[in-house]
Amino acid sequence: MIDSYYLERFVTTLGSLRSDLICIDNRTIKYKPKGTLMLYDLIDHDLIDVVNHNSDAWEDAVKTTTSYLEKKGYVTANYAEAIIQSTYDNGPYYVLCPGIAMPHARPEAGVLKTGLGIHIFPTAIEFGSDLGPANILLTLAATDPDTHIEVIQALSEMLVDEENIARLTAATSKNEVLDIIKAY
C-alpha cells in the first residue's frame, strides 16, 4: 500500500510537470519551465503584420514598422528617424542574417515601453548589408539593455529553425505569423 503523503506528492509533482510541458500539434512536446512566458504571450499581437506593399527604400520599411509601435504607444514619432540616422552613421548593424533584420535605436531615441514588432514584407528589402536583403523585420523598442532579453531569447529559439524562417518568409497573413510563433 502506498502512503497517502507520497501519493499526493507524486500527483502534485506530475501535475506541475504536465503544466510545464507545452504540446504543439499533438506531436511535438517542448519543455518550458514554470513561469516562463511564451513568445506568443510576450508580443503584442497588434505589432505583427504582413505588409501588403513593397518598400522600395529601406527607410520606408523602417518607417512602416515603427509606425505600428508608435500607434500603440511604444515609441515616439522620432524613433524611426533615430533608426535611420543610426543606420547612416553605423551601417545596417541590425541585419542579423540573410532575410532577417532587427531595426532598433537606443532607448533615449524615443522608446516609451519595451515592444517588438514582427513584419513580413512581400519582397526583400536591401539595407546595404553584406548579409543581404531582409523581408522579415523584427522592430525592437527597448527601454533599457535588459528588459527585452526574455523576448529575444524566445525569438532566438524560434529563429534557429530554418523551417520557421522559411514559413515566416512565405506567410501571407497575420494569422499565419501568429500560428508560427504560437509554438514559442
VOPAGU-2260 file (C-alpha; in pm, 1 decimal, decimal comma):
REM VOPAGU-2260
SITE   aa  ch    i         X         Y         Z
SITE  MET   A    0       0,0       0,0       0,0
SITE  ILE   A    1     133,4     346,2     -96,8
SITE  ASP   A    2     144,9     603,4     177,4
SITE  SER   A    3    -109,5     880,0     101,0
SITE  TYR   A    4     153,9    1150,6     163,4
SITE  TYR   A    5     380,5    1012,1    -109,7
SITE  LEU   A    6      90,9     955,6    -348,0
SITE  GLU   A    7     -28,8    1314,7    -302,0
SITE  ARG   A    8     327,4    1444,3    -352,2
SITE  PHE   A    9     368,4    1236,6    -670,9
SITE  VAL   A   10      37,6    1360,2    -813,6
SITE  THR   A   11     128,5    1722,5    -732,9
SITE  THR   A   12     471,7    1682,4    -894,2
SITE  LEU   A   13     320,6    1515,2   -1200,2
SITE  GLY   A   14      64,0    1794,0   -1230,0
SITE  SER   A   15     339,7    2057,3   -1212,9
SITE  LEU   A   16     543,1    1876,0   -1476,4
SITE  ARG   A   17     239,9    1842,4   -1701,9
SITE  SER   A   18     176,1    2217,2   -1679,5
SITE  ASP   A   19     540,6    2279,7   -1778,2
SITE  LEU   A   20     505,6    2074,8   -2096,0
SITE  ILE   A   21     368,8    2253,8   -2398,3
SITE  CYS   A   22     203,0    2033,2   -2656,5
SITE  ILE   A   23     223,4    2150,2   -3016,1
SITE  ASP   A   24       5,6    1991,5   -3283,7
SITE  ASN   A   25     -32,3    1690,9   -3051,3
SITE  ARG   A   26     304,9    1566,7   -3178,7
SITE  THR   A   27     591,9    1780,5   -3055,0
SITE  ILE   A   28     644,9    1834,6   -2687,3
SITE  LYS   A   29     861,9    2122,4   -2568,7
SITE  TYR   A   30     967,2    2183,4   -2212,5
SITE  LYS   A   31     912,7    2532,0   -2075,1
SITE  PRO   A   32     995,3    2589,2   -1707,7
SITE  LYS   A   33     702,4    2701,7   -1495,9
SITE  GLY   A   34     669,4    3078,2   -1502,3
SITE  THR   A   35     839,9    3117,1   -1840,3
SITE  LEU   A   36     625,1    3314,1   -2079,5
SITE  MET   A   37     589,3    3203,8   -2438,3
SITE  LEU   A   38     688,0    3437,0   -2723,0
SITE  TYR   A   39     322,7    3432,8   -2827,2
SITE  ASP   A   40     229,7    3579,2   -2488,3
SITE  LEU   A   41     518,6    3827,4   -2474,6
SITE  ILE   A   42     444,0    4001,5   -2804,1
SITE  ASP   A   43     159,8    4247,5   -2858,5
SITE  HIS   A   44     -29,2    4089,0   -3148,7
SITE  ASP   A   45    -118,1    4433,6   -3282,2
SITE  LEU   A   46     252,4    4473,8   -3364,4
SITE  ILE   A   47     250,5    4178,0   -3604,5
SITE  ASP   A   48     155,7    4210,3   -3968,5
SITE  VAL   A   49     220,7    4100,4   -4322,2
SITE  VAL   A   50     279,7    4421,8   -4512,8
SITE  ASN   A   51      92,2    4417,6   -4843,4
SITE  HIS   A   52     310,8    4664,5   -5028,0
SITE  ASN   A   53     671,7    4666,8   -5137,5
SITE  SER   A   54     908,5    4918,4   -4987,0
SITE  ASP   A   55    1148,5    5049,4   -5246,3
SITE  ALA   A   56    1372,1    5206,2   -4983,2
SITE  TRP   A   57    1479,7    5059,9   -4651,5
SITE  GLU   A   58    1394,0    5391,0   -4486,4
SITE  ASP   A   59    1029,2    5343,9   -4587,3
SITE  ALA   A   60    1029,7    4992,8   -4442,4
SITE  VAL   A   61    1166,4    5126,0   -4112,6
SITE  LYS   A   62     900,1    5398,0   -4106,1
SITE  THR   A   63     629,6    5140,7   -4179,6
SITE  THR   A   64     732,2    4905,3   -3899,4
SITE  THR   A   65     790,3    5176,5   -3640,0
SITE  SER   A   66     450,7    5328,7   -3717,3
SITE  TYR   A   67     290,1    5020,3   -3556,5
SITE  LEU   A   68     498,8    5076,2   -3242,7
SITE  GLU   A   69     413,8    5446,6   -3241,1
SITE  LYS   A   70      37,6    5392,4   -3279,0
SITE  LYS   A   71      38,3    5158,8   -2978,7
SITE  GLY   A   72     243,7    5393,4   -2759,7
SITE  TYR   A   73     571,2    5201,5   -2757,3
SITE  VAL   A   74     778,9    5476,8   -2921,6
SITE  THR   A   75     759,4    5845,9   -3006,7
SITE  ALA   A   76     736,0    5980,6   -3359,9
SITE  ASN   A   77    1111,6    6037,2   -3383,3
SITE  TYR   A   78    1207,9    5670,8   -3324,9
SITE  ALA   A   79    1204,2    5587,6   -3697,1
SITE  GLU   A   80    1431,0    5882,2   -3773,7
SITE  ALA   A   81    1667,6    5771,3   -3496,1
SITE  ILE   A   82    1696,6    5423,4   -3654,1
SITE  ILE   A   83    1750,9    5578,6   -3996,1
SITE  GLN   A   84    2018,3    5818,9   -3869,6
SITE  SER   A   85    2188,4    5540,2   -3675,8
SITE  THR   A   86    2196,3    5332,3   -3994,2
SITE  TYR   A   87    2353,9    5621,2   -4187,6
SITE  ASP   A   88    2611,9    5662,4   -3910,0
SITE  ASN   A   89    2687,0    5296,0   -3831,9
SITE  GLY   A   90    2564,0    5092,5   -4127,2
SITE  PRO   A   91    2293,1    4824,6   -4116,4
SITE  TYR   A   92    2417,9    4671,2   -3789,5
SITE  TYR   A   93    2078,0    4517,3   -3726,9
SITE  VAL   A   94    2069,9    4276,4   -4023,8
SITE  LEU   A   95    2106,1    3951,6   -3830,9
SITE  CYS   A   96    2131,6    3703,2   -4114,8
SITE  PRO   A   97    2008,0    3670,4   -4472,7
SITE  GLY   A   98    1637,3    3753,9   -4468,7
SITE  ILE   A   99    1611,5    3892,1   -4113,0
SITE  ALA   A  100    1670,7    4241,6   -3976,5
SITE  MET   A  101    1605,0    4381,3   -3629,1
SITE  PRO   A  102    1593,5    4760,3   -3668,3
SITE  HIS   A  103    1631,5    4943,3   -3339,4
SITE  ALA   A  104    1781,7    5251,3   -3183,0
SITE  ARG   A  105    1891,6    5348,0   -2835,0
SITE  PRO   A  106    1626,2    5377,7   -2562,5
SITE  GLU   A  107    1669,3    5753,8   -2532,8
SITE  ALA   A  108    1580,7    5789,2   -2902,2
SITE  GLY   A  109    1209,7    5774,7   -2820,8
SITE  VAL   A  110    1131,7    5439,9   -2655,8
SITE  LEU   A  111     838,1    5466,8   -2414,9
SITE  LYS   A  112     798,3    5095,9   -2334,4
SITE  THR   A  113     951,8    4769,7   -2449,5
SITE  GLY   A  114     795,0    4607,4   -2753,3
SITE  LEU   A  115     872,6    4403,5   -3062,1
SITE  GLY   A  116     703,2    4427,1   -3398,1
SITE  ILE   A  117     717,6    4140,3   -3647,3
SITE  HIS   A  118     657,6    4247,3   -4005,2
SITE  ILE   A  119     684,8    4038,8   -4319,0
SITE  PHE   A  120     736,7    4221,8   -4648,2
SITE  PRO   A  121     645,5    4059,2   -4982,3
SITE  THR   A  122     989,9    4129,4   -5126,9
SITE  ALA   A  123    1321,8    4154,6   -4951,1
SITE  ILE   A  124    1446,8    4500,0   -4859,6
SITE  GLU   A  125    1804,8    4595,8   -4938,7
SITE  PHE   A  126    1971,2    4755,3   -4637,1
SITE  GLY   A  127    2320,5    4750,5   -4785,4
SITE  SER   A  128    2437,7    4471,0   -4555,9
SITE  ASP   A  129    2694,2    4208,9   -4652,2
SITE  LEU   A  130    2439,3    3957,6   -4521,7
SITE  GLY   A  131    2197,0    4051,7   -4798,2
SITE  PRO   A  132    1842,0    4183,5   -4800,2
SITE  ALA   A  133    1569,7    4104,5   -4547,1
SITE  ASN   A  134    1195,8    4066,9   -4570,7
SITE  ILE   A  135    1139,5    3973,4   -4204,8
SITE  LEU   A  136    1172,0    4288,0   -3994,3
SITE  LEU   A  137    1171,0    4249,1   -3617,8
SITE  THR   A  138    1146,9    4608,0   -3498,9
SITE  LEU   A  139    1266,4    4636,5   -3141,6
SITE  ALA   A  140    1192,9    4906,8   -2887,0
SITE  ALA   A  141    1371,9    4850,3   -2557,1
SITE  THR   A  142    1360,7    5080,4   -2255,9
SITE  ASP   A  143    1699,0    4951,7   -2136,7
SITE  PRO   A  144    1951,0    4680,8   -2228,8
SITE  ASP   A  145    1789,2    4416,1   -2005,7
SITE  THR   A  146    1409,1    4433,7   -2023,2
SITE  HIS   A  147    1380,6    4278,9   -2368,3
SITE  ILE   A  148    1606,9    3979,0   -2300,3
SITE  GLU   A  149    1316,8    3734,9   -2244,4
SITE  VAL   A  150    1160,3    3831,2   -2578,6
SITE  ILE   A  151    1493,8    3799,0   -2759,5
SITE  GLN   A  152    1558,3    3456,5   -2604,4
SITE  ALA   A  153    1216,9    3326,0   -2711,0
SITE  LEU   A  154    1260,1    3480,0   -3054,6
SITE  SER   A  155    1603,9    3318,9   -3092,3
SITE  GLU   A  156    1455,4    2980,9   -3010,1
SITE  MET   A  157    1212,1    3022,0   -3299,4
SITE  LEU   A  158    1466,1    3158,4   -3547,4
SITE  VAL   A  159    1728,6    2885,1   -3506,2
SITE  ASP   A  160    1496,6    2660,5   -3704,5
SITE  GLU   A  161    1538,4    2738,4   -4074,8
SITE  GLU   A  162    1193,6    2593,4   -4144,3
SITE  ASN   A  163    1040,8    2865,8   -3926,1
SITE  ILE   A  164    1230,2    3133,5   -4117,5
SITE  ALA   A  165    1105,0    2988,2   -4446,3
SITE  ARG   A  166     748,0    2975,0   -4313,3
SITE  LEU   A  167     767,3    3335,0   -4189,8
SITE  THR   A  168     908,6    3449,0   -4523,9
SITE  ALA   A  169     621,6    3278,7   -4705,9
SITE  ALA   A  170     349,5    3399,6   -4467,7
SITE  THR   A  171      67,8    3587,7   -4636,5
SITE  SER   A  172    -138,3    3680,5   -4331,7
SITE  LYS   A  173    -102,2    3790,0   -3971,9
SITE  ASN   A  174    -274,8    3468,8   -3861,4
SITE  GLU   A  175      -7,3    3259,8   -4035,5
SITE  VAL   A  176     263,0    3450,9   -3846,1
SITE  LEU   A  177      74,2    3402,6   -3517,2
SITE  ASP   A  178      40,7    3028,5   -3586,9
SITE  ILE   A  179     418,5    3005,0   -3630,0
SITE  ILE   A  180     501,8    3188,5   -3307,9
SITE  LYS   A  181     239,7    3000,7   -3101,9
SITE  ALA   A  182     488,9    2719,3   -3057,0
SITE  TYR   A  183     737,2    2950,9   -2889,8
